[in-house]
């Protein structure tokens, strides 16, 4: 790997990911989970580190992302571009790191394909434009893989000198940083430890393995940097709290869909798998072993989690770390196609110019590239078009424009969707639509106007709560009169009621 082309391509991938991740980020309102992030970041530092007082769900996330978001909010407030900036920048840095990682393992062509494909991947852009920690978690995975490859001296042109001590220190810090972001980093870090141990045993036979002291240093740094998380984790574990720590045995209904999404970047096409599989075909055993190891590193964390079915739903975003080795494999497969074409030219038609082999390789991978492009571009357009699918900002603005002093907003379900109005505050009193005392509260407050906001009515008990709230309003003497400029979105229902004269 030549250093200058890789750095230049990393810069290109960074800029491309930054531009694509920034399109429309200010126009789209925060959606529900993003308002959870803002609410959680506004907690006190004591609550953040103790993993308590979180928004709906009580997932008990580690404090790392919320401390970062709290600092960001202190600088520029809760405007959409501000709270999404860490995710956008983190995804751009990740695209650049993938270029360096792919180039180190499989050459400059592989690095370019890995980084640029990630920068334009609709699924990556989706979470780059959200105030959530999943993109930063993938960045930690890429940095950990790059540092592990340096520590193990893996790559096409690995240096002869032993790795420096600071590499193992940095690897320990990155592993701890992943734990500070999300508990789903644990399966990936466990798989990465097995990956490193396997390569260590292979290299030990050739006398190239790092010393045990170096690995102990890495583990010690990771343990020390993760130590502040222990009190909160122990408290959550002892109180049996948190959907991420509570699980039950049972069938995994969405395992097949998750696996397909994982290997296809959420595009549901076999062409991504075909390109990635090319990485396992040509080259010496070390490169094939590296490719197979990356494939195992992608699948193993999902397998570990799905052995026991968590009580909360499991989606691909929890396995963003596993998408990193697949992106590297995709780039390696593209590079393998060019290498196979060059080998064939050298062996059978040596007099042809080298560009002819590149042309043949490009023609060979063109069907897969076109198939991926036909799915990726519409998905990217859909991402930009539906980024404001939950227009909480518009709902709050509509209520604020028509509300008078003393008006009331009834929220269904209150436990879930009251948090957006912590970010987009209302000038009205907010009441729980499922409260048994709702009629009494309406009689006490005697509002002239009542707004009813319903969202995520996807369960029978929530449907019943909405129906009961509307019946309560009718019993309280209110008649339907919706706001004039109510946002017409299927995700949120905004109704208006006025007191019967």
C-alpha positions in Angstrom: 0.0 0.0 0.0 1.3 3.4 -1.0 0.6 5.9 1.7 -0.1 9.0 -0.4 -2.9 7.6 -2.6 -4.6 6.0 0.5 -4.5 9.3 2.4 -5.9 11.2 -0.7 -8.7 8.7 -1.1 -9.4 8.8 2.6 -9.9 12.6 2.3 -12.2 12.1 -0.7 -14.3 9.6 1.2 -14.4 11.9 4.2 -15.7 14.9 2.1 -18.2 12.7 0.2 -19.7 11.3 3.4 -19.8 14.7 5.0 -21.6 16.2 2.1 -24.1 13.4 1.7 -24.7 13.3 5.4 -25.4 17.0 5.6 -28.1 17.2 2.9 -31.4 18.2 4.4 -30.3 17.7 8.0 -31.6 21.1 9.1 -35.0 20.8 7.4 -36.0 17.4 8.9 -37.5 17.4 12.4 -36.0 15.2 15.1 -37.8 11.9 15.2 -38.9 10.1 18.4 -35.6 8.3 19.3 -33.6 11.5 18.6 -35.8 13.3 21.1 -34.9 10.5 23.6 -31.2 11.3 23.0 -31.7 15.0 23.7 -33.8 14.3 26.8 -31.2 11.8 28.1 -28.3 14.3 27.4 -30.1 17.0 29.4 -29.9 14.8 32.6 -27.4 15.6 35.2 -23.9 14.1 34.9 -24.6 12.0 38.0 -27.7 10.5 36.4 -25.9 9.9 33.1 -23.0 8.1 34.7 -25.4 6.1 37.0 -27.5 5.1 33.9 -30.8 6.2 35.4 -33.6 8.5 34.6 -33.5 7.7 30.9 -36.4 8.3 28.5 -39.0 5.7 27.5 -37.8 2.1 27.4 -35.2 2.3 30.2 -32.6 0.8 27.9 -29.9 2.1 30.3 -27.3 3.1 27.7 -23.8 3.8 28.8 -22.9 7.5 29.3 -20.4 8.1 26.5 -22.7 9.4 23.8 -24.8 11.5 26.2 -21.8 13.2 27.6 -20.7 14.1 24.1 -24.2 15.3 23.1 -24.5 17.3 26.4 -21.3 19.1 25.5 -22.6 19.7 21.9 -25.9 21.1 23.2 -24.0 23.4 25.6 -22.2 24.9 22.6 -25.0 25.3 20.0 -28.3 24.3 21.6 -30.8 21.7 20.4 -31.1 22.8 16.8 -31.3 19.8 14.5 -27.9 20.3 12.8 -26.3 20.8 16.1 -27.4 17.6 17.8 -26.8 15.6 14.6 -23.3 17.0 14.1 -21.5 14.3 16.1 -23.1 11.6 14.0 -22.4 13.3 10.7 -18.8 14.0 11.5 -18.3 10.5 13.0 -19.6 8.9 9.8 -17.3 10.9 7.6 -14.3 10.0 9.7 -15.5 6.3 9.5 -15.5 6.5 5.7 -11.9 7.7 5.8 -10.8 5.0 8.3 -12.3 2.4 6.0 -10.2 3.6 3.2 -7.0 3.1 5.3 -8.3 -0.2 6.7 -9.1 -1.7 3.3 -5.9 -0.4 1.8 -3.8 -1.9 4.6 -5.4 -5.4 4.2 -6.1 -5.7 0.5 -4.6 -2.7 -1.4 -5.5 0.8 -2.4 -8.3 -0.3 -4.8 -10.0 -2.2 -1.9 -9.6 0.8 0.4 -11.2 3.1 -2.2 -14.1 0.8 -2.8 -14.7 0.2 0.9 -14.6 3.9 1.9 -16.5 5.3 -1.0 -19.2 2.7 -0.9 -19.7 3.4 2.8 -19.9 7.1 2.2 -22.7 6.6 -0.3 -24.5 3.7 1.6 -28.1 4.7 2.3 -28.2 2.8 5.6 -25.0 4.6 6.8 -26.3 8.0 5.8 -29.6 7.2 7.6 -27.8 7.0 10.9 -25.3 9.7 10.0 -28.3 12.0 10.0 -29.7 11.0 13.4 -28.8 12.1 16.9 -28.0 8.5 17.9 -24.9 6.6 18.8 -24.9 3.9 16.2 -22.7 5.6 13.6 -20.1 6.4 16.3 -20.2 2.8 17.4 -19.3 1.7 13.9 -16.4 4.2 13.9 -15.1 2.5 17.1 -15.3 -0.8 15.3 -13.3 0.5 12.3 -10.6 2.0 14.5 -10.4 -1.2 16.6 -9.9 -3.2 13.4 -7.3 -0.9 12.1 -5.3 -0.9 15.4 -5.6 -4.7 15.7 -4.3 -5.1 12.1 -1.4 -2.9 13.1 -0.7 -4.8 16.3 -0.8 -8.1 14.4 1.2 -6.7 11.5 -1.5 -7.8 9.0 -1.6 -6.4 5.5 0.0 -6.5 2.1 3.1 -4.6 3.2 3.3 -5.2 6.9 6.4 -3.5 8.5 9.2 -5.7 9.7 9.7 -4.0 13.0 7.5 -5.0 16.0 4.4 -2.9 16.7 4.8 -0.1 19.1 3.4 -0.1 22.6 1.2 2.9 21.9 -0.7 0.8 19.3 -1.9 -1.6 22.1 -2.7 1.3 24.4 -4.8 2.9 21.6 -6.6 -0.4 20.9 -7.5 -0.7 24.6 -8.8 2.9 24.7 -10.9 2.3 21.5 -12.4 -0.9 22.9 -13.4 1.0 26.1 -14.8 3.8 24.0 -17.1 1.4 22.2 -18.4 0.1 25.6 -19.0 3.7 26.7 -21.3 4.1 23.7 -23.4 1.0 23.7 -23.7 -2.3 25.4 -24.1 -4.1 22.1 -20.3 -3.4 21.6 -19.7 -6.4 23.9 -20.5 -9.1 21.3 -18.3 -7.4 18.7 -15.4 -6.9 21.1 -15.6 -10.5 22.2 -15.5 -11.6 18.6 -12.6 -9.2 17.9 -10.7 -10.8 20.8 -11.2 -14.2 19.3 -10.1 -12.9 16.0 -6.9 -11.4 17.5 -6.2 -14.6 19.5 -6.5 -16.8 16.3 -4.1 -14.6 14.4 -1.7 -14.6 17.4 -1.6 -18.4 17.4 -0.9 -18.4 13.6 1.8 -15.9 13.9 3.3 -17.6 16.9 4.4 -20.5 14.7 6.4 -18.0 12.6 7.8 -16.1 15.5 6.0 -12.9 14.6 3.4 -12.8 17.3 3.3 -9.8 19.6 4.5 -10.4 23.2 2.0 -11.4 25.9 2.9 -8.2 27.8 1.6 -6.1 24.9 -1.8 -7.8 25.0 -1.9 -7.6 28.8 -1.2 -3.8 28.4 -4.1 -3.6 26.0 -6.5 -5.4 28.3 -5.4 -3.4 31.3 -6.0 -0.1 29.5 -9.4 -1.3 28.4 -10.3 -2.4 31.9 -9.2 0.8 33.5 -11.0 3.0 31.0 -14.2 0.9 31.4 -14.1 0.9 35.2 -16.3 4.0 35.6 -19.1 2.1 33.9 -19.2 -0.7 36.5 -21.3 1.0 39.2 -24.1 1.8 36.8 -24.0 -1.6 35.1 -24.1 -3.4 38.5 -27.0 -1.3 39.6 -28.9 -2.0 36.4 -28.1 -5.7 36.6 -29.2 -6.1 40.3 -32.4 -4.3 39.7 -33.1 -6.4 36.6 -33.5 -3.2 34.5 -32.8 -2.4 30.9 -34.1 -4.1 27.8 -30.6 -4.8 26.7 -29.7 -6.8 29.8 -33.0 -8.7 30.2 -33.6 -11.5 27.8 -35.5 -14.7 27.5 -35.1 -17.9 25.6 -37.3 -18.4 22.6 -37.4 -18.4 18.8 -35.8 -15.5 16.9 -38.4 -14.5 14.4 -36.3 -11.9 12.5 -33.0 -13.7 12.4 -33.1 -14.5 8.7 -34.1 -10.9 7.8 -31.3 -9.5 10.0 -28.7 -11.7 8.3 -29.9 -10.7 4.8 -29.8 -7.0 5.8 -26.3 -7.4 7.4 -24.7 -9.0 4.3 -26.4 -6.6 1.9 -26.1 -3.3 3.8 -29.9 -3.3 4.1 -30.3 -3.4 0.3 -31.6 -7.1 0.3 -29.5 -8.0 -2.8 -27.1 -10.9 -3.3 -24.8 -8.8 -5.4 -23.1 -7.4 -2.3 -22.5 -10.9 -1.1 -21.1 -11.9 -4.5 -18.6 -9.1 -4.5 -17.6 -9.7 -1.0 -17.1 -13.4 -1.7 -14.5 -12.6 -4.3 -12.2 -11.5 -1.5 -11.8 -15.2 -0.4 -10.8 -16.5 -3.8 -7.4 -15.2 -5.0 -4.2 -14.4 -3.3 -2.0 -16.2 -0.7 -3.5 -18.0 2.3 -2.9 -15.0 4.6 -5.2 -12.8 2.5 -7.8 -15.6 2.3 -7.5 -16.1 6.0 -8.0 -12.4 6.6 -11.1 -12.3 4.5 -12.6 -15.4 6.1 -11.8 -13.9 9.5 -13.5 -10.7 8.7 -16.6 -12.6 7.6 -16.7 -14.5 10.9 -16.2 -11.2 12.7 -19.3 -9.8 11.0 -21.6 -12.8 11.7 -20.4 -13.9 15.2 -21.7 -11.0 17.2 -25.2 -11.4 15.7 -25.1 -15.1 16.5 -24.1 -14.5 20.1 -27.0 -12.0 20.6 -29.6 -14.1 18.9 -28.8 -17.2 21.0 -31.1 -15.7 23.5 -33.9 -13.6 22.2 -33.9 -10.1 23.9 -37.2 -8.8 25.2 -36.9 -5.7 23.0 -36.8 -6.0 19.2 -33.4 -6.5 17.6 -32.7 -4.6 14.5 -29.7 -4.0 12.2 -28.7 -0.8 13.8 -27.5 -2.7 16.9 -25.0 -4.5 14.6 -23.5 -1.4 12.9 -20.1 -2.6 14.1 -20.6 -5.8 12.0 -21.2 -3.7 8.9 -17.6 -2.5 9.1 -15.9 -5.8 8.2 -18.4 -6.4 5.5 -17.6 -3.0 3.9 -13.9 -4.0 3.9 -14.8 -7.4 2.3 -16.8 -5.6 -0.3 -13.8 -3.4 -1.2 -11.5 -6.5 -1.1 -13.9 -8.3 -3.5 -13.6 -5.4 -6.0 -9.8 -5.4 -5.7 -9.8 -9.2 -6.2 -11.6 -8.9 -9.5 -9.0 -6.5 -10.7 -6.2 -8.8 -9.5 -7.7 -11.9 -11.1 -7.9 -10.0 -14.4 -4.3 -8.9 -14.1 -3.1 -12.4 -13.4 -5.0 -13.8 -16.4 -3.5 -11.1 -18.6 0.0 -11.7 -17.4 -0.3 -15.5 -17.9 -2.2 -15.7 -21.1 -1.9 -12.4 -22.9 1.3 -10.7 -21.6 1.6 -8.4 -24.5 -1.6 -6.6 -23.8 -1.4 -3.3 -21.9 -2.2 -3.3 -18.2 -5.3 -1.2 -18.7 -6.9 -4.0 -20.6 -7.0 -6.1 -17.5 -8.6 -3.3 -15.6 -11.2 -2.9 -18.4 -12.0 -6.7 -18.2 -12.4 -6.5 -14.4 -14.7 -3.5 -14.6 -16.9 -5.2 -17.2 -17.0 -8.3 -14.9 -18.2 -6.5 -11.9 -20.4 -4.1 -13.8 -23.6 -6.2 -13.4 -23.3 -6.3 -9.7 -22.4 -2.6 -9.5 -25.4 -1.7 -11.6 -27.7 -3.9 -9.5 -26.5 -2.3 -6.3 -26.7 1.2 -7.8 -30.3 0.6 -8.9 -31.2 -0.2 -5.3 -29.0 2.3 -3.5 -30.0 5.5 -5.4 -33.8 5.0 -4.8 -33.0 4.1 -1.2 -30.9 7.3 -0.8 -33.7 9.4 -2.3 -36.2 7.8 0.0 -34.0 8.6 3.0 -33.9 12.3 2.1 -37.6 12.4 1.3 -38.7 10.7 4.5 -36.2 12.2 6.9 -39.0 14.2 8.4 -41.4 11.4 8.6 -42.2 12.3 12.3 -42.7 16.1 12.1 -42.7 16.8 15.8 -41.4 20.3 15.2 -44.3 21.0 12.9 -46.8 19.5 15.3 -45.5 21.7 18.1 -45.5 24.8 15.9 -49.1 24.2 14.9 -50.2 23.8 18.5 -48.2 26.9 19.5 -49.7 29.0 16.7 -53.4 28.2 17.7 -53.2 27.7 21.5 -54.5 30.2 24.0 -53.5 30.5 27.6 -55.1 27.6 29.6 -55.4 25.2 26.6 -54.5 21.5 27.1 -52.7 18.9 25.0 -53.6 15.3 25.5 -50.9 12.9 24.5 -51.4 9.2 23.6 -49.4 7.2 24.7 -48.1 9.7 27.2 -45.2 7.5 28.5 -43.8 7.3 25.0 -44.4 10.4 23.0 -44.3 13.1 25.6 -40.5 13.4 25.2 -40.7 15.3 21.8 -42.4 18.1 23.6 -39.5 18.3 26.0 -37.4 19.3 23.0 -40.1 21.2 21.1 -41.9 22.8 24.1 -45.7 23.6 24.1 -47.5 26.6 25.6 -50.2 24.2 26.8 -50.6 21.9 29.8 -49.7 18.3 28.7 -52.0 15.5 30.1 -51.8 11.7 29.9 -54.5 10.4 27.5 -54.7 7.1 29.4 -55.0 8.7 32.8 -58.1 7.5 34.7 -58.5 11.1 36.1 -58.4 12.8 32.7 -62.0 13.8 32.9 -61.5 15.3 36.3 -58.4 17.2 35.2 -60.3 18.6 32.2 -63.2 19.7 34.5 -60.7 21.4 36.8 -58.7 23.2 34.1 -61.8 24.0 31.9 -59.7 24.6 28.7 -61.4 26.3 25.8 -59.4 24.1 23.4 -57.9 20.6 23.6 -55.3 19.2 21.2 -54.9 15.4 21.0 -51.6 14.1 19.7 -51.4 10.3 19.0 -48.4 8.5 17.6 -47.0 4.9 17.6 -50.5 3.5 18.0 -49.3 0.1 17.0 -50.5 -2.1 19.9 -54.0 -3.0 21.1 -53.5 -1.3 24.5 -52.5 2.0 22.8 -55.4 1.8 20.4 -57.7 1.4 23.4 -56.1 4.3 25.2 -56.6 6.6 22.2 -60.2 5.5 21.9 -60.8 6.1 25.6 -59.2 9.6 25.5 -61.5 10.6 22.6 -64.6 9.3 24.5 -63.5 11.2 27.6 -63.4 14.4 25.6 -66.9 13.8 24.2 -68.2 13.1 27.8 -66.5 16.3 28.9 -68.4 18.4 26.4 -65.9 18.9 23.6 -66.5 18.7 19.9 -64.1 18.0 17.1 -62.5 21.0 15.3 -59.0 20.3 13.9 -56.2 22.9 13.6 -56.2 24.6 10.2 -52.5 23.9 9.4 -52.1 20.4 11.0 -49.3 18.4 9.4 -50.7 15.6 7.4 -48.4 12.7 8.3 -49.4 9.1 9.0 -46.9 8.9 11.8 -48.5 11.5 14.0 -52.2 12.3 14.4 -53.1 15.8 15.6 -56.7 16.4 16.4 -58.4 19.5 17.9 -61.4 19.8 20.2 -63.3 22.9 21.4 -65.7 23.3 24.3 -69.3 22.9 23.3 -71.1 26.3 23.7 
